[in-house]
Structures are given as C-alpha cells and as structure tokens.
C-alpha cells in the first residue's frame, strides 16, 4: 500500500494499492531512488519451501518483473543510491550472504546474473533475524553479523 507522506496526517485517506497477490505474501517493499520502481520479495503462501523471489513493480502499479529466479531464499532487497543495482540477502551458497544484481531503470529489468558481494560461511555470519540485515549507502554496505561458537556444557544437580 502506498501512503503519501506529504499528506500526513491524512495520508491514510489517500492510500492506494501498488500491487497485491492471492498466492504470495509480499515483504520488504522499497522504493528505487528515482521513485519509479518498488522492489519486494514474494513468498508463496502454500508452498513455503524455503524459497522466495525478488521482484520489482512500477510504483504506479502494473505487472511484476522477476529479478531473482526463485530457487533460493532471496530476501531484503535494497537499492544502490544510483538505482543501478539491487542488493539482497540469499542462501544460494548454503550460508546467508549479500548478493547484487544490476538493474536497468528504463526497462525495469535485471541486467546479467546475480553476483556475490560477501563471502560469509564460517563462525562469522549474517544475522538471520530481523529486517535490517543490510543497508546500502554511497559506496558502502552495512551488514549485521553474529559470531557463533560451539560449546558443551554440563548442568549439575538437575534431578533435585
């Protein structure tokens, strides 16, 4: 749903649906820097098999344009400041990493294949919980990381 901020506090009376789906839950909507496009990810409501797909739609509404192929968990789409790249989090290597794909804002279509930005796969990993996993700035990427380690603990006197 699109709410015009400049109309606040009456924005809710001017809301309009940009896109919707009967089959998919739609998440992580974000405007492109030129306000022409909205990126989001879609998760099928029935077949929630650990995959999600990133799409864009014109901000004025219209048909979805697939950005990722829907074979992996692709989530949290974020625009580069110039609008020429969409960054996202994906588990396509078995670990969560940041990936990017170039975007043509005139056609609304991806350009080329996704490319890997980060190489996490050991004890230091992207934090898998929360919507602010990545943030994109001018020539910078902010990521939330967690570090895990293995431990074995003994709890004494548990049968009191």
Backbone bond lengths (Angstrom), bond angles and torsions (degrees), N, CA, C in turn:
res aa  C-N    CA-C-N  psi(-1)  N-CA   C-N-CA  omega(-1)  CA-C   N-CA-C  phi
1 X - - - 1.441 - - 1.518 107.94 -
2 X 1.269 116.93 139.17 1.458 122.89 -177.92 1.514 109.21 -106.73
3 X 1.331 116.56 123.63 1.459 121.94 178.56 1.516 108.74 -117.44
4 X 1.328 118.98 121.45 1.468 120.36 179.37 1.520 111.27 -74.01
5 X 1.314 116.75 110.97 1.460 122.29 -175.60 1.520 111.69 -61.61
6 X 1.308 118.21 -36.40 1.464 120.88 -178.03 1.524 112.14 -62.49
7 X 1.313 117.44 -19.91 1.462 121.10 -179.02 1.531 112.47 -90.14
8 X 1.334 118.33 -0.63 1.462 120.90 -179.00 1.518 109.49 -56.76
9 X 1.316 121.54 143.68 1.457 127.21 6.01 1.524 114.41 -87.74
10 X 1.300 119.82 11.08 1.457 121.34 -178.59 1.523 112.49 -101.25
11 X 1.328 116.46 16.04 1.462 120.25 -176.56 1.520 112.16 -59.73
12 X 1.317 117.21 -34.78 1.459 119.31 -176.50 1.527 112.64 -62.10
13 X 1.307 119.06 -22.51 1.460 121.02 178.60 1.523 111.54 -81.35
14 X 1.329 117.65 -10.92 1.458 121.57 -178.73 1.530 112.04 -113.33
15 X 1.311 117.21 17.27 1.462 120.68 -177.70 1.524 110.83 -68.71
16 X 1.333 115.21 147.27 1.458 119.98 173.76 1.523 108.74 -141.35
17 X 1.294 116.49 149.70 1.457 122.28 179.70 1.525 108.71 -81.32
18 X 1.325 116.02 126.79 1.459 121.01 176.15 1.523 109.50 -82.76
19 X 1.328 116.41 -44.00 1.461 122.12 177.00 1.519 108.65 -159.68
20 X 1.306 116.67 161.92 1.461 121.92 177.62 1.518 108.28 -154.67
21 X 1.329 115.65 170.22 1.454 120.14 -179.61 1.514 109.92 -152.71
22 X 1.309 116.19 138.72 1.466 121.88 172.82 1.528 110.10 -81.47
23 X 1.333 117.29 -30.69 1.465 122.32 -172.81 1.521 114.36 -93.19
24 X 1.328 117.26 -23.80 1.462 120.38 -171.95 1.519 112.09 -123.29
25 X 1.335 115.16 147.29 1.459 120.93 165.45 1.525 106.48 -86.24
26 X 1.312 116.32 134.35 1.464 121.34 -177.77 1.521 109.28 -109.75
27 X 1.346 116.39 131.85 1.460 122.25 -173.20 1.520 110.55 -136.15
28 X 1.324 114.74 164.89 1.467 123.92 167.25 1.525 113.84 57.70
29 X 1.314 117.89 39.29 1.467 121.09 179.35 1.525 110.50 -65.90
30 X 1.335 115.62 139.49 1.458 121.01 -177.37 1.528 109.53 -151.15
31 X 1.344 116.77 132.92 1.460 121.51 176.77 1.523 111.15 -72.29
32 X 1.321 116.59 143.55 1.462 121.11 169.41 1.529 107.68 -70.76
33 X 1.335 118.11 158.00 1.466 120.02 -178.67 1.527 114.28 -57.23
34 X 1.333 118.37 -28.49 1.465 120.12 178.57 1.536 112.64 -90.67
35 X 1.331 116.83 4.83 1.475 123.99 178.78 1.525 113.82 63.06
36 X 1.320 118.69 14.58 1.470 121.19 179.97 1.517 112.82 -88.89
37 X 1.338 117.24 -23.84 1.457 121.88 -173.34 1.519 110.67 -127.95
38 X 1.323 115.63 155.13 1.459 122.33 172.48 1.526 106.79 -125.76
39 X 1.319 116.51 123.76 1.465 120.46 174.45 1.523 107.98 -95.79
40 X 1.323 116.29 151.81 1.471 121.50 178.25 1.516 108.31 -163.08
41 X 1.337 116.17 167.00 1.452 118.12 171.67 1.519 108.87 -117.16
42 X 1.320 114.63 150.33 1.460 122.37 -176.57 1.520 109.14 -121.89
43 X 1.341 115.40 133.13 1.460 122.23 177.13 1.519 107.10 -121.80
44 X 1.330 116.83 123.12 1.454 121.31 -179.30 1.523 110.14 -62.22
45 X 1.332 117.27 129.58 1.466 122.49 -175.72 1.524 112.48 -67.36
46 X 1.314 117.71 -33.58 1.464 120.97 -175.95 1.518 111.50 -92.21
47 X 1.301 117.19 -47.30 1.457 122.31 -176.13 1.523 110.01 -101.33
48 X 1.320 116.27 67.92 1.471 120.55 -179.45 1.528 108.56 -82.72
49 X 1.322 116.26 72.71 1.458 122.63 -172.14 1.523 112.96 -95.49
50 X 1.310 117.44 31.01 1.457 119.71 178.69 1.511 113.94 78.47
51 X 1.331 116.86 20.13 1.455 120.44 176.73 1.521 109.90 -125.46
52 X 1.295 115.57 150.72 1.461 121.83 172.31 1.525 107.05 -147.45
53 X 1.309 115.46 159.89 1.457 120.97 -174.31 1.518 109.71 -128.04
54 X 1.315 116.67 139.39 1.459 120.99 176.24 1.527 108.59 -95.21
55 X 1.326 114.35 135.37 1.461 122.63 179.25 1.518 108.90 -130.58
56 X 1.324 115.88 165.72 1.456 122.82 164.14 1.520 107.22 -126.55
57 X 1.322 114.87 155.58 1.456 122.34 176.40 1.527 106.35 -141.39
58 X 1.322 118.25 145.63 1.465 117.94 174.79 1.534 110.35 -57.84
59 X 1.313 117.64 141.21 1.469 121.06 -179.70 1.521 111.35 -61.70
60 X 1.314 117.02 -21.94 1.464 121.12 177.18 1.522 112.03 -82.55
61 X 1.347 116.88 -4.35 1.455 122.37 -177.03 1.516 110.10 100.72
62 X 1.311 116.41 165.24 1.465 120.02 179.60 1.504 111.56 139.73
63 X 1.323 115.63 -161.99 1.458 121.61 -177.39 1.520 111.46 -77.21
64 X 1.329 114.68 146.11 1.454 121.03 175.63 1.528 109.14 -73.08
65 X 1.325 115.35 145.22 1.458 121.85 173.47 1.521 107.11 -118.49
66 X 1.324 115.84 120.27 1.467 121.33 -177.23 1.529 109.94 -71.11
67 X 1.331 115.35 130.62 1.464 121.52 178.10 1.526 110.44 -102.54
68 X 1.338 117.73 -43.55 1.467 121.36 176.11 1.522 108.70 -114.25
69 X 1.330 115.32 161.50 1.460 120.23 -168.84 1.524 115.65 -80.73
70 X 1.335 119.22 -9.53 1.459 120.53 177.13 1.514 114.99 80.85
71 X 1.330 117.67 19.21 1.466 121.41 178.96 1.523 112.31 -98.69
72 X 1.332 117.05 -7.36 1.460 122.54 -174.59 1.524 108.47 -134.37
73 X 1.321 115.60 178.29 1.461 119.84 170.64 1.522 106.78 -88.01
74 X 1.313 116.85 100.95 1.461 123.42 178.39 1.520 107.13 -110.45
75 X 1.323 116.86 122.22 1.460 120.68 -167.00 1.529 110.23 -144.38
76 X 1.294 116.40 168.67 1.461 126.07 172.12 1.542 112.08 54.37
77 X 1.318 118.77 57.35 1.464 118.77 177.96 1.524 111.56 -66.68
78 X 1.331 116.10 132.92 1.462 122.35 179.36 1.521 108.76 -135.80
79 X 1.312 116.19 137.93 1.464 122.52 -177.05 1.523 111.33 -85.69
80 X 1.327 116.21 143.37 1.463 119.96 168.14 1.525 107.33 -70.97
81 X 1.340 118.04 156.33 1.466 120.12 -178.23 1.531 114.29 -56.59
82 X 1.339 117.73 -30.07 1.468 119.43 179.25 1.531 112.83 -89.43
83 X 1.332 117.35 -2.75 1.458 121.38 178.24 1.514 114.74 75.16
84 X 1.326 117.71 8.90 1.461 120.71 -176.44 1.522 113.63 -94.90
85 X 1.327 116.95 -4.99 1.457 121.46 179.20 1.519 108.87 -140.37
86 X 1.318 115.72 140.62 1.459 121.59 170.72 1.523 106.24 -111.38
87 X 1.325 116.38 120.77 1.453 122.08 175.59 1.518 107.98 -94.69
88 X 1.330 116.43 150.00 1.459 120.35 179.76 1.519 109.68 -156.39
89 X 1.316 115.63 162.94 1.454 122.56 177.39 1.523 107.33 -98.18
90 X 1.339 116.69 135.89 1.459 120.38 -178.89 1.520 110.64 -144.68
91 X 1.336 114.99 150.87 1.463 120.55 176.24 1.530 111.26 -102.37
92 X 1.308 118.39 22.36 1.463 121.92 -172.99 1.519 113.92 -64.12
93 X 1.327 119.47 -12.92 1.469 121.34 175.55 1.525 111.81 -105.43
94 X 1.320 117.37 3.36 1.455 121.20 -176.33 1.517 112.39 99.17
95 X 1.310 117.37 -18.90 1.457 123.75 175.37 1.523 108.00 -125.12
96 X 1.320 116.23 153.55 1.459 119.33 176.06 1.523 109.75 -70.91
97 X 1.308 116.08 127.76 1.453 123.06 176.34 1.516 109.00 -140.64
98 X 1.315 115.94 162.31 1.456 120.91 174.87 1.528 107.80 -88.49
99 X 1.316 114.61 133.74 1.459 122.99 176.82 1.517 107.89 -124.25
100 X 1.299 116.76 165.09 1.457 121.31 175.43 1.512 109.97 -138.28
101 X 1.309 115.58 159.51 1.457 121.27 172.31 1.524 107.36 -144.85
102 X 1.307 116.22 135.46 1.464 120.00 179.56 1.522 109.57 -72.00
103 X 1.330 115.96 150.63 1.461 122.23 -172.89 1.521 109.77 -135.89
104 X 1.325 116.26 133.39 1.465 122.15 176.13 1.521 107.66 -96.91
105 X 1.315 117.47 107.62 1.468 120.95 -175.17 1.527 112.72 -71.41
106 X 1.318 117.59 -15.99 1.476 119.67 177.29 1.529 111.14 -77.74
107 X 1.340 116.51 -42.58 1.466 120.84 -179.13 1.520 112.72 -94.37
108 X 1.338 116.33 -20.07 1.457 120.22 -177.07 1.510 113.26 76.34
109 X 1.320 117.19 21.09 1.459 120.24 -175.64 1.521 111.38 -117.73
110 X 1.354 115.56 151.57 1.458 118.93 175.08 1.522 110.15 -68.77
111 X 1.329 114.89 152.36 1.459 121.66 179.40 1.523 107.27 -119.51
112 X 1.314 117.43 114.50 1.456 121.44 179.14 1.514 112.36 79.96
113 X 1.316 114.31 -167.37 1.459 122.25 -178.25 1.523 110.50 -96.89
114 X 1.344 117.10 158.48 1.465 119.61 174.08 1.529 110.59 -60.16
115 X 1.332 115.89 146.30 1.461 120.88 177.54 1.525 108.91 -125.04
116 X 1.320 114.07 144.52 1.465 120.90 -177.84 1.522 109.54 -80.43
117 X 1.348 115.41 133.30 1.462 121.46 -179.01 1.524 110.58 -103.36
118 X 1.334 117.62 -42.66 1.464 121.36 -179.68 1.522 109.68 -113.88
119 X 1.336 115.42 159.87 1.455 121.15 179.36 1.525 108.02 -129.55
120 X 1.327 115.60 72.84 1.460 120.53 176.16 1.520 107.67 -99.37
121 X 1.321 116.33 143.04 1.452 119.15 -179.35 1.506 112.52 -176.33
122 X 1.308 117.24 5.99 1.451 121.44 178.76 1.509 109.81 -116.69
123 X 1.335 116.64 -143.82 1.459 119.21 -179.08 1.526 113.60 -67.58
124 X 1.329 118.15 -24.51 1.465 120.65 176.38 1.528 107.65 -95.32
125 X 1.353 115.46 120.40 1.459 120.29 -175.43 1.518 110.44 -139.72
126 X 1.326 115.08 162.72 1.458 119.83 170.99 1.510 108.77 -62.83
127 X 1.299 116.26 139.70 1.458 120.77 178.40 1.520 108.51 -71.79
128 X 1.331 118.72 120.99 1.460 120.67 -172.58 1.521 115.51 -80.96
129 X 1.297 119.27 -2.79 1.460 120.87 -175.71 1.515 109.49 -116.44
130 X 1.316 115.74 135.37 1.455 120.28 176.91 1.510 111.81 109.94
131 X 1.311 115.52 154.87 1.455 119.45 -175.06 1.523 112.83 -89.93
132 X 1.315 117.83 -8.80 1.464 120.16 -177.14 1.516 110.88 -105.01
133 X 1.327 116.61 50.89 1.452 120.19 -178.33 1.518 111.86 -70.50
134 X 1.332 117.02 -33.18 1.460 120.43 179.32 1.521 109.88 -139.85
135 X 1.304 114.18 151.31 1.456 121.40 174.11 1.522 106.89 -140.19
136 X 1.326 116.11 138.17 1.456 120.75 -175.47 1.517 109.70 -111.66
137 X 1.338 115.87 130.41 1.457 122.07 174.78 1.515 109.13 -123.45
138 X 1.308 116.27 -175.63 1.465 120.39 178.28 1.526 109.19 -64.30
139 X 1.313 116.96 111.51 1.466 123.94 179.65 1.517 113.95 59.16
140 X 1.354 116.96 22.09 1.461 120.13 -179.59 1.518 110.31 -139.50
141 X 1.319 114.74 154.37 1.451 122.25 176.32 1.518 107.56 -134.79
142 X 1.317 116.36 126.84 1.461 121.86 179.33 1.520 107.87 -104.84
143 X 1.335 117.34 126.29 1.463 121.45 -179.86 1.522 109.60 -128.53
144 X 1.325 115.44 146.58 1.461 121.63 174.84 1.524 107.92 -95.55
145 X 1.326 116.71 123.30 1.456 121.49 -177.66 1.517 110.93 -117.11
146 X 1.328 115.37 150.33 1.456 122.06 171.20 1.520 106.97 -124.42
147 X 1.310 115.42 153.11 1.452 119.97 176.35 1.512 107.97 -120.39
148 X 1.326 115.72 125.94 1.460 119.77 -178.20 1.519 109.93 -110.40
149 X 1.311 114.24 154.85 1.458 120.48 175.02 1.519 107.66 -145.89
150 X 1.292 116.24 159.14 1.463 121.01 179.57 1.517 110.87 -97.56
151 X 1.310 116.25 140.15 1.460 122.32 178.69 1.520 108.92 -143.52
152 X 1.311 116.02 149.25 1.464 121.83 171.19 1.515 106.29 -121.77
153 X 1.319 116.02 124.71 1.460 122.04 -177.03 1.526 109.65 -114.66
154 X 1.320 115.26 149.46 1.462 121.88 172.66 1.516 107.29 -113.26
155 X 1.321 116.53 128.93 1.461 121.93 175.35 1.518 107.80 -106.61
156 X 1.318 116.94 116.55 1.464 122.93 -177.34 1.525 110.72 -87.37
157 X 1.295 115.96 152.93 1.473 124.14 173.65 1.527 112.79 55.45
158 X 1.303 117.26 43.36 1.463 120.11 -179.34 1.523 112.85 -82.75
159 X 1.344 117.96 -12.04 1.468 120.78 -177.24 1.517 112.88 -101.86
160 X 1.306 118.52 32.43 1.465 121.59 -178.98 1.493 111.84 -68.03
